[in-house]
Amino acid sequence: MSSSIHSPEDATVSNTLPLADNGKDRSSSKITQRKKSSWALNGLIAASLLLIGGVIGLYFQGPAIRAVFDWTKLEPGAGARQPIALPVERVPSPERVAAMATGDVVSLGRLQPAGGIVSVALPQGAGDARIDRILVDDGDVVAKGDVLAVLDSLVLFESALTSAESSLAIRRAALSQVKVQVAAAEAELRAQVRGAEASLARTERELTRVTSLLGTGVSTQATLEEAERSADTARADLDRLRASMTRYEPGPDDQQVDIAVATADLAAAEAAVEQARRDLDRARVLAPQDGAIIEVSARAGERPPADGLLRMGDTARMEAELEVFQTMVPRVAVGQSVSLVSGVLGDEQLTGTVSRIGTLVGRQSVTADDPAANTDARVLLVTVSLDEASSLRAASYVNLEVVARIAVASDTPEEGGGP
């Protein structure tokens, strides 16, 4: 009976003592709390990533969507940041395709001299020559054949030319000498022939006289034989001299052989001089055409770069090279009016007309600064000839990027449609 009764002190003690499995329950509670915190953190990270992706998507797609509606709005001075026409494959709906098939064609391009920019390289056979002097500067106007630069090999070629000219002078003097000698020798030989002819005639007369005397008994047989030998000797001398005369007769080219040889030597010397003069061009850089110097890429003492010593072009006649999307080209025709703007040129536009439409589809190389711009679009090159006033202004801005608007007539047929 007394064993079942507990005192208040015992109750107090029992309440303050921990249970035997209390530590195990507290550990399980902590693990559960950790799992709940991990799921919450993962969810927060996923939501943040979705939010960031949405902001980035709106940033890049927003300009493209606006460009679909604003591609025909060309503001003066907008420069390379002006929205441009998008290819059909990037237009989101058929309605947008129909909208882009009407109105003017807008494209990007660059200003170029008529005929493009010419890179002037070293002449053929320049070898390892270095630049000795550059005779032009940026902006200089030159004519075809003008000397633009001189290489350090010019001294060697000038020495070769001097030697060739000396040989030519010697050959000319030798030809004159041969002509005099041939004329004198021919005259002397002709005189000898005439003397031999006279001797032969005399010996023949003597032979005739001795023969007649032999018949009368006045002359002897020995005298007759002596007269015959003299006549034969005179005849042989005349034949020899006449044979020697053939040397002074005209040959196949109507020239005496000695003179022909001296003339050939002179021609060879003249050819050597001409070659030496042409070799001088291997040490000089000549202008291939009329135009203006756009850029000098090297200095004296340097070895010319592989892409050319300098660049030049006919800046007196400027043109614009436009990159028109392949889907827009059917609405472009030769003779259409074109206006071009750039922030560099100010508010006044450049004007011209379409002069040539290319046939080769290539990749776009001139792009706007818009992050959403299609840098892999397929385009055709359209050449625009600028009028005189615009060409004069554009001459100072070679390779300048411009935004062009090609005026399309209202009755121009749409792509794939009829008139």
C-alpha positions in Angstrom: 0.0 0.0 0.0 2.7 2.4 0.9 4.7 1.4 -2.2 2.2 2.7 -4.7 2.1 6.2 -3.2 4.5 8.7 -4.6 5.5 11.8 -3.0 5.4 15.3 -4.7 9.1 15.3 -4.9 9.1 12.1 -6.9 6.7 13.7 -9.4 8.8 16.7 -9.8 11.9 14.6 -10.5 10.1 12.4 -13.0 8.9 15.4 -15.0 12.4 16.9 -15.3 14.2 13.7 -16.4 14.4 13.1 -20.1 12.8 10.0 -21.7 15.0 7.2 -22.8 14.3 7.8 -26.6 14.0 11.6 -26.6 17.3 12.1 -28.5 16.2 9.9 -31.4 13.0 11.8 -32.0 14.8 15.2 -32.1 17.3 13.9 -34.8 14.4 12.8 -37.1 12.8 16.2 -36.8 16.0 18.0 -37.9 16.3 15.8 -41.0 12.7 16.6 -42.0 13.3 20.3 -41.6 16.4 20.1 -43.7 14.5 18.3 -46.6 11.8 21.0 -46.5 14.5 23.8 -46.7 16.2 22.1 -49.7 13.0 21.8 -51.7 12.2 25.4 -51.0 15.7 26.5 -52.1 15.5 24.5 -55.3 12.2 25.9 -56.2 13.5 29.5 -55.6 16.5 28.8 -57.9 14.3 27.4 -60.6 11.9 30.4 -60.4 14.9 32.8 -60.6 16.3 31.0 -63.7 12.9 31.1 -65.5 12.6 34.8 -64.7 16.1 35.6 -66.0 15.4 33.5 -69.2 12.2 35.4 -69.8 14.0 38.8 -69.4 16.7 37.8 -71.8 14.2 36.5 -74.3 12.3 39.7 -74.2 15.5 41.7 -74.6 16.5 39.9 -77.7 13.1 39.3 -79.3 11.7 42.7 -78.6 13.9 44.6 -81.2 13.1 41.9 -83.8 9.4 42.2 -83.2 9.6 46.0 -83.4 11.7 45.7 -86.6 8.9 43.8 -88.3 6.6 46.8 -87.9 9.1 49.6 -88.3 11.4 48.3 -91.1 10.1 50.9 -93.6 10.5 53.9 -91.2 13.8 55.4 -92.4 14.7 58.5 -90.3 17.5 60.8 -91.6 20.6 60.4 -89.6 19.6 57.0 -88.1 22.8 55.5 -89.4 23.6 51.8 -89.0 21.2 51.4 -86.1 18.1 51.9 -88.3 15.9 48.8 -88.3 16.0 46.9 -91.5 13.8 44.5 -93.4 13.8 40.9 -91.9 13.9 37.8 -94.1 10.6 36.1 -94.7 11.7 33.1 -92.6 11.8 35.4 -89.5 8.4 37.0 -90.0 6.0 35.3 -87.6 2.8 35.3 -89.7 1.5 35.4 -93.3 0.1 38.8 -92.6 3.6 40.1 -91.9 4.7 38.5 -95.2 2.1 40.4 -97.1 3.1 43.6 -95.3 6.7 43.2 -96.3 5.8 42.6 -100.0 4.7 46.2 -100.4 6.4 49.5 -100.0 10.0 50.6 -100.6 13.0 48.2 -100.1 15.3 49.1 -97.3 18.8 47.6 -97.0 22.2 48.2 -95.6 25.3 48.8 -97.8 28.6 50.7 -98.1 30.1 53.4 -100.3 32.6 52.3 -102.8 34.5 53.9 -105.7 33.3 52.9 -109.2 35.0 49.6 -110.0 35.7 48.9 -106.3 38.9 49.4 -104.3 42.1 48.2 -106.0 44.9 46.8 -103.9 48.2 47.7 -105.6 50.8 45.0 -105.0 54.5 44.8 -105.9 55.4 44.2 -109.6 56.1 40.8 -110.9 59.7 39.7 -110.2 60.3 42.1 -107.3 61.6 39.3 -105.2 62.8 40.3 -101.7 63.1 44.0 -102.5 62.2 46.5 -99.8 60.5 49.9 -100.1 63.0 52.7 -100.8 60.6 55.6 -101.3 56.9 56.1 -101.3 56.0 59.0 -103.6 52.3 59.4 -102.8 50.1 60.0 -99.8 46.5 59.4 -98.8 44.1 61.4 -101.0 46.6 62.1 -103.9 45.1 61.8 -107.3 47.2 59.8 -109.8 47.0 58.8 -113.4 47.6 55.4 -114.9 51.3 54.6 -115.2 52.4 57.1 -112.5 55.2 55.9 -110.2 53.7 55.4 -106.7 56.7 53.9 -104.9 60.3 52.9 -105.6 62.1 49.7 -104.3 65.7 49.4 -103.2 66.5 47.1 -106.2 66.2 50.1 -108.6 70.0 50.8 -108.4 70.8 47.3 -109.7 68.4 47.6 -112.6 69.7 51.0 -113.4 73.2 49.6 -113.6 72.0 46.8 -115.9 70.3 49.4 -118.1 73.5 51.5 -118.3 75.5 48.4 -119.4 73.0 47.4 -122.0 73.0 51.0 -123.4 76.8 50.9 -123.7 76.6 47.6 -125.5 74.0 49.1 -127.8 76.3 52.0 -128.7 79.1 49.6 -129.5 76.9 47.5 -131.7 75.8 50.6 -133.6 79.4 51.7 -134.1 80.3 48.2 -135.3 77.4 48.2 -137.8 78.7 51.5 -139.2 82.2 50.1 -139.4 81.1 47.0 -141.2 79.2 49.0 -143.7 82.2 51.1 -144.5 84.5 48.1 -144.7 82.1 46.1 -146.9 81.8 49.1 -149.3 85.6 49.5 -149.5 86.2 45.8 -150.0 83.5 45.5 -152.6 84.9 48.4 -154.5 88.5 47.0 -154.4 87.3 43.6 -155.5 85.4 45.0 -158.4 88.5 46.8 -159.4 90.5 43.6 -159.3 87.8 41.9 -161.4 88.1 44.5 -164.0 91.9 44.1 -164.0 91.5 40.3 -164.3 89.1 40.8 -167.2 91.7 43.0 -168.9 94.5 40.5 -168.3 92.4 37.7 -169.7 91.5 39.7 -172.8 95.2 40.5 -173.3 96.3 36.9 -172.9 93.6 35.7 -175.3 94.7 38.1 -177.9 98.3 37.0 -177.5 97.2 33.4 -177.8 95.4 34.2 -181.0 98.4 36.0 -182.5 100.8 33.1 -181.6 98.5 30.6 -183.1 98.4 32.5 -186.4 102.2 32.8 -186.4 102.6 29.1 -185.8 100.8 28.4 -189.0 103.2 30.5 -191.0 106.2 29.0 -189.3 107.3 32.2 -187.5 106.3 31.0 -184.0 107.2 27.9 -182.3 105.2 25.3 -180.4 106.8 26.4 -177.1 105.6 29.9 -177.6 102.1 28.7 -178.2 102.0 26.6 -175.1 103.2 29.6 -173.0 100.5 31.8 -174.4 97.9 29.2 -173.6 99.1 28.9 -170.0 98.9 32.7 -169.6 95.4 32.7 -170.9 94.4 29.9 -168.5 95.9 31.7 -165.5 94.1 34.9 -166.3 90.9 33.1 -166.7 91.3 31.4 -163.3 92.1 34.6 -161.6 89.0 36.2 -163.0 86.8 33.3 -161.9 88.3 33.5 -158.3 87.6 37.2 -158.1 84.1 36.8 -159.4 83.5 34.1 -156.8 84.6 36.5 -154.1 82.1 39.0 -155.4 79.2 36.8 -154.3 80.1 37.7 -150.7 78.9 41.2 -151.3 75.7 40.3 -153.1 72.4 40.8 -151.2 71.2 37.8 -149.1 67.7 36.5 -148.4 66.9 39.7 -146.4 68.4 42.0 -149.2 71.4 42.7 -147.0 75.1 41.8 -147.4 76.0 39.0 -145.1 78.5 40.9 -143.0 76.0 43.8 -142.6 73.3 41.4 -141.8 75.3 39.9 -139.0 76.2 43.3 -137.6 72.5 44.3 -137.9 71.4 41.2 -135.9 73.9 42.0 -133.2 72.5 45.6 -133.1 69.0 44.2 -132.8 70.0 41.9 -129.9 71.6 44.9 -128.1 68.4 46.9 -128.6 66.4 44.1 -127.2 68.7 43.9 -124.2 68.2 47.7 -123.6 64.4 47.3 -123.9 64.5 44.4 -121.4 66.6 46.4 -119.0 64.2 49.3 -119.2 61.3 46.9 -118.5 63.3 45.6 -115.6 63.2 49.0 -114.1 59.5 48.6 -113.7 60.2 45.6 -111.4 61.7 48.2 -109.0 58.9 50.7 -109.4 55.2 50.5 -108.3 53.0 52.0 -111.0 49.4 53.1 -110.8 47.2 50.5 -112.6 44.5 53.0 -113.3 43.4 56.6 -112.8 42.1 57.3 -109.3 42.9 58.5 -105.8 45.1 57.0 -103.2 42.8 55.7 -100.4 45.3 54.1 -98.0 49.1 53.6 -97.9 49.8 50.3 -96.0 53.6 50.5 -95.7 56.5 52.8 -95.1 60.1 53.2 -96.4 62.4 50.5 -95.4 59.7 47.9 -94.8 58.9 44.8 -96.8 55.6 45.3 -98.5 52.6 43.5 -96.9 51.1 40.5 -98.6 47.7 42.3 -99.2 49.3 45.1 -101.1 51.4 48.2 -100.8 48.5 50.6 -101.0 44.8 50.8 -102.0 43.3 53.2 -104.6 40.1 53.7 -106.4 38.2 56.0 -108.8 36.6 58.2 -106.2 35.6 60.7 -108.9 32.7 58.2 -109.6 31.3 56.8 -106.4 28.7 54.2 -106.0 26.9 52.2 -103.2 27.0 48.5 -102.9 23.8 47.3 -101.2 23.0 44.0 -99.7 19.3 43.3 -100.5 17.6 40.3 -99.0 17.0 37.6 -101.6 13.2 37.8 -101.0 13.2 41.5 -101.8 15.3 41.4 -105.0 12.3 40.7 -107.3 10.9 44.1 -106.5 14.2 45.9 -107.4 14.8 47.0 -111.0 17.6 48.9 -112.8 16.8 52.6 -112.9 14.9 52.9 -109.6 15.7 55.9 -107.4 17.7 55.3 -104.2 18.2 57.5 -101.2 21.0 56.8 -98.7 21.6 58.1 -95.2 24.2 57.8 -92.5 24.9 59.5 -89.2 28.2 60.6 -90.6 26.7 62.4 -93.6 24.2 64.4 -91.6 20.6 65.1 -92.5 21.2 65.6 -96.2 20.7 62.3 -98.1 22.7 60.9 -100.9 20.8 60.1 -104.1 21.4 57.8 -107.0 19.8 55.1 -109.2 20.1 51.3 -109.4 22.7 50.5 -112.1 23.3 46.8 -111.6 21.7 43.8 -109.8 23.9 40.9 -109.0 23.1 37.3 -109.7 25.1 35.5 -106.9 23.3 34.9 -103.6 25.8 35.2 -100.7 25.9 35.8 -97.0 25.2 39.2 -95.5 28.4 41.0 -94.5 26.9 44.4 -93.5 24.7 44.2 -90.4 23.1 46.6 -88.0 24.1 47.0 -84.4 20.9 45.4 -83.3 21.6 42.3 -81.2 18.7 40.5 -82.9 20.1 41.2 -86.4 20.3 38.2 -88.7 24.0 37.8 -89.5 23.4 34.8 -91.7 20.9 36.2 -94.1 21.1 35.5 -97.8 21.5 38.6 -100.0 22.3 39.8 -103.5 24.5 42.7 -104.3 22.7 45.7 -105.8 24.9 48.5 -107.2 23.7 52.1 -107.0 25.4 54.8 -109.1 25.4 58.1 -107.2 24.7 61.4 -109.0 27.4 64.0 -109.4 26.7 66.0 -106.2 26.3 62.9 -104.0 29.4 61.3 -105.6 31.5 64.4 -104.6 30.3 64.2 -101.0 30.8 60.4 -100.8 34.4 60.6 -102.1 35.6 61.4 -98.6 33.9 58.4 -97.0 35.0 55.3 -98.8 33.6 52.1 -97.2 31.1 54.0 -95.1 28.1 52.0 -94.1 24.8 53.5 -95.1 21.1 52.7 -95.0 19.4 52.8 -98.4 15.8 53.1 -99.4 15.0 51.9 -102.9 11.9 53.5 -104.2 9.6 50.8 -105.6 6.8 51.8 -108.0 3.3 51.1 -106.8 2.6 49.0 -109.8 5.6 46.7 -109.2 4.4 43.1 -109.0 4.6 41.4 -105.7 6.7 38.4 -105.0 5.2 35.3 -106.7 2.2 37.4 -107.9 1.0 38.8 -111.2 1.0 42.4 -112.3 
